[in-house]
Amino acid sequence: MDFKDSPDEAAFRAECRAWLEANATRKTRPDQVYGRGLNAEQLMAASREWQGRKAAAGYGAITWPAAFGGRGGTPMQEVIYREEEGQFEVPPNAFAVSLGMVIPSLFVHANDEVRARYVGPALHGTELWCQLLSEPGAGSDLGMVRTRAERCTDGRDGWILNGQKVWTTYAQFAQFGMVLARTDPNVPKFDGLTSFFIDMRAEGVEVRPIRQASGEAEFNEVFFNEVFVPDAQRVGAVGAGWKVTVTALMNERLSIGGVMPPGLWKTAAGMMREAQLNGASALADGRMRERLADLYLNAHGLWLLQARGLTALGKGREPGPELSIAKIVGARTLQDFGYLAIDLQGERGVLAAEEQGEAWRLVEQLWFGAAGMRIAGGTDEIVKNSVGERVLGLPPEPRSDRGVPFSQLAG
Ligand SMILES: Cc1cc2nc3c(=O)[nH]c(=O)nc-3n(C[C@H](O)[C@H](O)[C@H](O)COP(=O)(O)OP(=O)(O)OC[C@H]3O[C@@H](n4cnc5c(N)ncnc54)[C@H](O)[C@@H]3O)c2cc1C
């Protein structure tokens, strides 16, 4: 592949840069983080406003088809936009699940009426969607979902939902949520699932935020107590919920590529230059230089992998194992960056940004965030299993649940 921008890509980059210059503030340091002093509600409001502005200018969903309000652009254009946006101080992206997973599954599995009503407000950030998949007993194996949806017996055309979800990102801010529920316990586990979307303010839906180590409450427990869901809010056929979910999960893997902040190794090198170790700059220490070299090699290798995956997508082919590898190595690399930054600070490394100063905010965010990235969208172990089985052709894990009705599996 050619690593330089093609003339079209260079023109697109210049267009993005000009728009960003007119609409946002350029960072003065690469480790600058938006939103100093803002609380979660204010950050969410800023994120919605920014998404609306991007959507109005044609940058809200670059790769979506024009028919759905997107730009019909290439994955490479998406990367170019993100590279340029990374150099500006902009609100955090609260729409990764909403626009990166849920709405693309509506394109494929919902009817025209649903798409006409819901896609636009989601794209413009006025309505946020969440993804209600994981449960206390069903995470890596979503086939074990126990939330039940049962046909109404009182003449209403709909379903009654009961159960609990957990780790639902931004459920407390979302207007709508896509739920995976069990509609038939008497067939094998993946065959008895159906997808619905629900109004998060509907009667019987209770959202309880989970306070994290970082102090934020990004995700939630969500309880359903006799929630009525009209049949018009079913997405896909009864029993086809797993198919709908796979579409969302595939899109999640596609959006993982952009996790590595550009120039991270330069930030690390700057920190090493400033830090003292045994009376000299930490950059003089061989072990520290080795860690810096690892960071650089991993970040650069990931960029090359991403380029290969994007080339495949651009040529209409499915990307290979690049995206799985990028997720395993990328999240680990971000975590290693956090360890490195903390080690460089010595005992001060345990202090938070309030004490260390604003430049520490990025380290803090990556430190807490990277651990979550190693779990969300498939844990390291699960992704390694799938690389082993699907890419390397290793023998599959032994399974005792094939063909067995869910009701005989659930204890
Ligand atoms: C930041 C973040 C955001 C999230 N957002 C959402 C969201 O919006 N909506 C949503 O529905 N969910 C969300 N999740 C939940 C996420 O999808 C699950 O946490 C994840 O799938 C793992 O499931 P679990 O937590 O139940 O762990 P478990 O599946 O219980 O796994 C526990 C441990 O066992 C290991 N393990 C399990 N099975 C195997 C196996 N077959 N082989 C080897 N090891 C195995 C795992 O790797 C892990 O280390 C989010 C999670 C995070 C961290």
Ligand as a Chemical Component Dictionary entry (heavy atoms), coordinates in Angstrom:
data_LIG
# 
_chem_comp.id                   LIG 
_chem_comp.type                 NON-POLYMER 
_chem_comp.pdbx_formal_charge   0 
_chem_comp.three_letter_code    LIG 
# 
loop_
_chem_comp_atom.comp_id 
_chem_comp_atom.atom_id 
_chem_comp_atom.alt_atom_id 
_chem_comp_atom.type_symbol 
_chem_comp_atom.charge 
_chem_comp_atom.model_Cartn_x 
_chem_comp_atom.model_Cartn_y 
_chem_comp_atom.model_Cartn_z 
_chem_comp_atom.pdbx_ordinal 
LIG C1  C1  C 0 -15.647 -0.216  29.179 1  
LIG C2  C2  C 0 -16.726 -1.261  28.993 2  
LIG C3  C3  C 0 -17.894 -0.919  28.350 3  
LIG C4  C4  C 0 -18.901 -1.889  28.172 4  
LIG N1  N1  N 0 -20.062 -1.500  27.560 5  
LIG C5  C5  C 0 -21.045 -2.410  27.400 6  
LIG C6  C6  C 0 -22.299 -2.013  26.806 7  
LIG O1  O1  O 0 -22.517 -0.850  26.448 8  
LIG N2  N2  N 0 -23.266 -2.954  26.666 9  
LIG C7  C7  C 0 -23.075 -4.253  27.058 10 
LIG O2  O2  O 0 -23.997 -5.050  26.867 11 
LIG N3  N3  N 0 -21.926 -4.650  27.634 12 
LIG C8  C8  C 0 -20.900 -3.761  27.826 13 
LIG N4  N4  N 0 -19.727 -4.147  28.443 14 
LIG C9  C9  C 0 -19.600 -5.510  28.941 15 
LIG C10 C10 C 0 -18.628 -6.380  28.163 16 
LIG O3  O3  O 0 -19.126 -6.714  26.897 17 
LIG C11 C11 C 0 -18.328 -7.634  29.009 18 
LIG O4  O4  O 0 -17.727 -7.199  30.217 19 
LIG C12 C12 C 0 -17.411 -8.600  28.311 20 
LIG O5  O5  O 0 -18.039 -9.193  27.203 21 
LIG C13 C13 C 0 -16.926 -9.718  29.266 22 
LIG O6  O6  O 0 -17.993 -10.307 29.917 23 
LIG P1  P1  P 0 -18.019 -10.468 31.516 24 
LIG O7  O7  O 0 -17.654 -9.154  32.122 25 
LIG O8  O8  O 0 -19.325 -11.067 31.883 26 
LIG O9  O9  O 0 -16.820 -11.466 31.847 27 
LIG P2  P2  P 0 -16.897 -13.063 31.814 28 
LIG O10 O10 O 0 -17.459 -13.501 30.517 29 
LIG O11 O11 O 0 -17.552 -13.545 33.054 30 
LIG O12 O12 O 0 -15.354 -13.430 31.846 31 
LIG C14 C14 C 0 -14.595 -13.474 33.081 32 
LIG C15 C15 C 0 -13.175 -13.934 32.754 33 
LIG O13 O13 O 0 -13.212 -15.279 32.199 34 
LIG C16 C16 C 0 -12.555 -15.304 30.945 35 
LIG N5  N5  N 0 -13.251 -16.229 30.028 36 
LIG C17 C17 C 0 -14.597 -16.329 29.845 37 
LIG N6  N6  N 0 -14.867 -17.269 28.907 38 
LIG C18 C18 C 0 -13.672 -17.770 28.504 39 
LIG C19 C19 C 0 -13.278 -18.762 27.549 40 
LIG N7  N7  N 0 -14.193 -19.421 26.819 41 
LIG N8  N8  N 0 -11.955 -19.005 27.381 42 
LIG C20 C20 C 0 -11.008 -18.319 28.111 43 
LIG N9  N9  N 0 -11.323 -17.374 29.031 44 
LIG C21 C21 C 0 -12.634 -17.096 29.223 45 
LIG C22 C22 C 0 -12.636 -13.879 30.409 46 
LIG O14 O14 O 0 -11.600 -13.603 29.487 47 
LIG C23 C23 C 0 -12.492 -13.064 31.694 48 
LIG O15 O15 O 0 -11.133 -12.912 32.028 49 
LIG C24 C24 C 0 -18.709 -3.207  28.637 50 
LIG C25 C25 C 0 -17.520 -3.554  29.279 51 
LIG C26 C26 C 0 -16.543 -2.602  29.470 52 
LIG C27 C27 C 0 -15.278 -3.003  30.191 53 
# 
loop_
_chem_comp_bond.comp_id 
_chem_comp_bond.atom_id_1 
_chem_comp_bond.atom_id_2 
_chem_comp_bond.value_order 
_chem_comp_bond.pdbx_ordinal 
LIG C1  C2  SING 1  
LIG C2  C3  SING 2  
LIG C2  C26 DOUB 3  
LIG C3  C4  DOUB 4  
LIG C4  N1  SING 5  
LIG C4  C24 SING 6  
LIG N1  C5  DOUB 7  
LIG C5  C6  SING 8  
LIG C5  C8  SING 9  
LIG C6  O1  DOUB 10 
LIG C6  N2  SING 11 
LIG N2  C7  SING 12 
LIG C7  O2  DOUB 13 
LIG C7  N3  SING 14 
LIG N3  C8  DOUB 15 
LIG C8  N4  SING 16 
LIG N4  C9  SING 17 
LIG N4  C24 SING 18 
LIG C9  C10 SING 19 
LIG C10 O3  SING 20 
LIG C10 C11 SING 21 
LIG C11 O4  SING 22 
LIG C11 C12 SING 23 
LIG C12 O5  SING 24 
LIG C12 C13 SING 25 
LIG C13 O6  SING 26 
LIG O6  P1  SING 27 
LIG P1  O7  DOUB 28 
LIG P1  O8  SING 29 
LIG P1  O9  SING 30 
LIG O9  P2  SING 31 
LIG P2  O10 DOUB 32 
LIG P2  O11 SING 33 
LIG P2  O12 SING 34 
LIG O12 C14 SING 35 
LIG C14 C15 SING 36 
LIG C15 O13 SING 37 
LIG C15 C23 SING 38 
LIG O13 C16 SING 39 
LIG C16 N5  SING 40 
LIG C16 C22 SING 41 
LIG N5  C17 SING 42 
LIG N5  C21 SING 43 
LIG C17 N6  DOUB 44 
LIG N6  C18 SING 45 
LIG C18 C19 SING 46 
LIG C18 C21 DOUB 47 
LIG C19 N7  SING 48 
LIG C19 N8  DOUB 49 
LIG N8  C20 SING 50 
LIG C20 N9  DOUB 51 
LIG N9  C21 SING 52 
LIG C22 O14 SING 53 
LIG C22 C23 SING 54 
LIG C23 O15 SING 55 
LIG C24 C25 DOUB 56 
LIG C25 C26 SING 57 
LIG C26 C27 SING 58 
# 
